[in-house]
Amino acid sequence: MKVRRSNRLVDMTRYLLAHPRTLVSLKFFSERYGSAKSSISEDLSIIKHTFETWGEGQLKTIPGASGGAILTPYYSEENAQESIDALVNEVADDSRFLPGGYVYLSDMIGRPDILRKVGKLIATQYKDQDVDVIMTVETKGIPIAQAAAMYMNKPFVVVRNSSHITEGPTVSVNYVSGSVKRIKKMELSRRTLSAGANVVIVDDFLKVGGTLNGMHSLIKEFDANIVGMTVLAESASSEKRLVDNCTSLVKVDADDSDQKKTITARPGSFMETVFGKEN
Amino acid sequence: MKVRRSNRLVDMTRYLLAHPRTLVSLKFFSERYGSAKSSISEDLSIIKHTFETWGEGQLKTIPGASGGAILTPYYSEENAQESIDALVNEVADDSRFLPGGYVYLSDMIGRPDILRKVGKLIATQYKDQDVDVIMTVETKGIPIAQAAAMYMNKPFVVVRNSSHITEGPTVSVNYVSGSVKRIKKMELSRRTLSAGANVVIVDDFLKVGGTLNGMHSLIKEFDANIVGMTVLAESASSEKRLVDNCTSLVKVDADDSDQKKTITARPGSFMETVFGKEN
């Protein structure tokens, strides 16, 4: 079978998007389409140029016999700002108000359109870094971790709050739950994380930072390294934080004073951290 | 800006994959690329033909002034069989043995390559059905639900085992946990599911079916409809099941007799249910 350029471009784009941050060899494409490697190289130039033009990612081409291409999906500054603004608009809704300064976000973290933005923003932040695994804590951090994992093509691990029989041997740490000031326990299956692994921590919401701090301790317990921490939303209140250097996509303020029950939202630290742009 | 066909094909493929099961108008593409609608129509024919040739999905084109295209990602029978076989190979590993007939799958449901297969298989099963929402139960069902949601472009909701302060008002049901024969409680945030919604239930593992049965009751409590149930793996043991009509991708047997501690795996009911093909 010999496949025409127009069909190759469509299938190659689909294939590369399904295998992000993975070296796909010229040989593989050449055999798949019955085309010369020189034609495949030209196809890759077109794909590279298109992703750059639309600010949707970088295609790195590796020359030589064992060469090929690696697609790293990410947002240009303009697309990132647009995605952040869309998230801010979603969060800024008084019906999200919950008692105690919390914010209802469960609907957002179940929506594919939101998760694609969140995942690609996190992938943008860590596009040039060596990441082996993404870590989060059950339950609401899971969709954030998975969304990032899909674009970064790295596995995610879920820290759990109590022992479950289907997990096998675990390592556990105690931590101070920030909002209720109570000692709690979190644990991770021993076989899910290797010593020396480079870990990105993600979660849905940062208030005091107790659980993020707990994951910090757990990573040290496994002799692994922390590459960075990112949350979907952080509380704008000036409570004392237990963690530094956590990037947020959205900053949200749940105002309970005078029974107002209002929610205001603005961009978090993401654009400044990633693009050096002040909000 | 006027964009050439080769660049349009790459960007349109990326755009359609990021907006599955969504009508994207000719007008949108025509303005995005500064191209005539007739050229965009030709592009869409090429994309349609390519997805069909490689068995990766269907592009439905809607003619007329308000027309456009809808991409439904799914696997051809051949690709589905290949993905099921890959999942079976992953599961068939004695180191997955856990006491009590359970199977360690946590690593699999944290791997993007596995989740893409699982999600696209589930999307294949329900490609012609009207689905409003995907439902699962915390914790290990979440990655399965999210994987399916990304390909079906529908939201997923997570049933929880106990009350959490950040959820708002909830509806709860009691159910019999099959494996331990105990009455437990599961609940879902009231605002996450509407009456009359068409729901697909997914989970990671089916043993007796207690939690699936509980979700069944919960859906009735919300006056919603069940479209179908699909699990990643079902236990091959002949225990009495609490649910019928649950599709499985993999069937797994954890043999504890004579201290053997072996795991065997084979394809589940998926190929027969979806393609009428006997395993």
Chai-1 contact restraints between the chains, C-beta under 6 A:
chainA,res_idxA,chainB,res_idxB,connection_type,confidence,min_distance_angstrom,max_distance_angstrom,comment,restraint_id
A,S6,B,L9,contact,1.0,0.0,6.0,A-B,restraint_1
A,S6,B,I46,contact,1.0,0.0,6.0,A-B,restraint_2
A,N7,B,T50,contact,1.0,0.0,6.0,A-B,restraint_3
A,L9,B,S6,contact,1.0,0.0,6.0,A-B,restraint_4
A,L9,B,L9,contact,1.0,0.0,6.0,A-B,restraint_5
A,L9,B,V10,contact,1.0,0.0,6.0,A-B,restraint_6
A,V10,B,L9,contact,1.0,0.0,6.0,A-B,restraint_7
A,V10,B,T13,contact,1.0,0.0,6.0,A-B,restraint_8
A,V10,B,I47,contact,1.0,0.0,6.0,A-B,restraint_9
A,V10,B,T50,contact,1.0,0.0,6.0,A-B,restraint_10
A,D11,B,T50,contact,1.0,0.0,6.0,A-B,restraint_11
A,D11,B,W54,contact,1.0,0.0,6.0,A-B,restraint_12
A,T13,B,V10,contact,1.0,0.0,6.0,A-B,restraint_13
A,T13,B,T13,contact,1.0,0.0,6.0,A-B,restraint_14
A,T13,B,R14,contact,1.0,0.0,6.0,A-B,restraint_15
A,R14,B,T13,contact,1.0,0.0,6.0,A-B,restraint_16
A,L17,B,L17,contact,1.0,0.0,6.0,A-B,restraint_17
A,I46,B,S6,contact,1.0,0.0,6.0,A-B,restraint_18
A,I47,B,V10,contact,1.0,0.0,6.0,A-B,restraint_19
A,T50,B,N7,contact,1.0,0.0,6.0,A-B,restraint_20
A,T50,B,V10,contact,1.0,0.0,6.0,A-B,restraint_21
A,T50,B,D11,contact,1.0,0.0,6.0,A-B,restraint_22
A,W54,B,D11,contact,1.0,0.0,6.0,A-B,restraint_23
A,L98,B,T166,contact,1.0,0.0,6.0,A-B,restraint_24
A,Y102,B,T166,contact,1.0,0.0,6.0,A-B,restraint_25
A,Y104,B,G168,contact,1.0,0.0,6.0,A-B,restraint_26
A,G110,B,P155,contact,1.0,0.0,6.0,A-B,restraint_27
A,G110,B,F156,contact,1.0,0.0,6.0,A-B,restraint_28
A,G110,B,V157,contact,1.0,0.0,6.0,A-B,restraint_29
A,R111,B,P155,contact,1.0,0.0,6.0,A-B,restraint_30
A,P112,B,A149,contact,1.0,0.0,6.0,A-B,restraint_31
A,P112,B,M150,contact,1.0,0.0,6.0,A-B,restraint_32
A,P112,B,N153,contact,1.0,0.0,6.0,A-B,restraint_33
A,E138,B,T139,contact,1.0,0.0,6.0,A-B,restraint_34
A,T139,B,E138,contact,1.0,0.0,6.0,A-B,restraint_35
A,T139,B,T139,contact,1.0,0.0,6.0,A-B,restraint_36
A,I142,B,I142,contact,1.0,0.0,6.0,A-B,restraint_37
A,P143,B,Q146,contact,1.0,0.0,6.0,A-B,restraint_38
A,Q146,B,P143,contact,1.0,0.0,6.0,A-B,restraint_39
A,Q146,B,Q146,contact,1.0,0.0,6.0,A-B,restraint_40
A,A149,B,P112,contact,1.0,0.0,6.0,A-B,restraint_41
A,M150,B,P112,contact,1.0,0.0,6.0,A-B,restraint_42
A,N153,B,P112,contact,1.0,0.0,6.0,A-B,restraint_43
A,P155,B,G110,contact,1.0,0.0,6.0,A-B,restraint_44
A,P155,B,R111,contact,1.0,0.0,6.0,A-B,restraint_45
A,F156,B,G110,contact,1.0,0.0,6.0,A-B,restraint_46
A,V157,B,G110,contact,1.0,0.0,6.0,A-B,restraint_47
A,T166,B,L98,contact,1.0,0.0,6.0,A-B,restraint_48
A,T166,B,Y102,contact,1.0,0.0,6.0,A-B,restraint_49
A,G168,B,Y104,contact,1.0,0.0,6.0,A-B,restraint_50
